[in-house]
Amino acid sequence: MTNMKFDEGSKVFREIARKKQELPVDKVIEVLDAEKRGVLSVIGDNGYPYGLPINYWYNKENGYLYFHSGKKGHKIDAMTANNKVSFCVYDSGYRNAGEWALNISSVIVFGKMHVVENYEESMEVCKKLSLKYTPDIEYIESEIQKFGNATLCYELRPEHITGKIVNES
């Protein structure tokens, strides 16, 4: 299924403060699998956090998250200097009948980012990532043909994952 770790009792990562709001593992996987975008946070220039919205693909088989990118920029420099990242994903929420407040499920993944070094594997991941956004395989293969050599594929290997549901009221 997955190698997802929740590091119960770990001193490295904090526990969720409101345990009653914690999501079960199957719901965490559902959010990671279903959502299309999240916010990747890295340690940027001069130690400032740098968070950016980004597309991703969650591989249920190995529990890793995958991203694609150009080969230059703030994000790349930051991950080269320090590969520890966090990635936050949240769903669109729902309202209970007669209530105004949204109930939102969110997941935060802490882990280390690694470049997928093997070109063929990297392009296969890019294809799977792209299929999450469009079924147009001709378009995807055309884009990979044009931009594959200028693309990096990153693999986020989770070390700790938390999920919770929050009511906005």
Protein Blocks (a to p, Z undefined) as FASTA:
>chain_A
ZZcdehgoiakbccdfblmlpccfklmmmmmmmpmbdcdddddehhiacdddddddddfk
nopacddddfbdjklmmmmmomcdcdddddebjadehiabdcdddddddddddddfblkl
mmmmmmmmmmmmocclklmmmmmmmmmmmpccdddddfbdcdddddfZZ
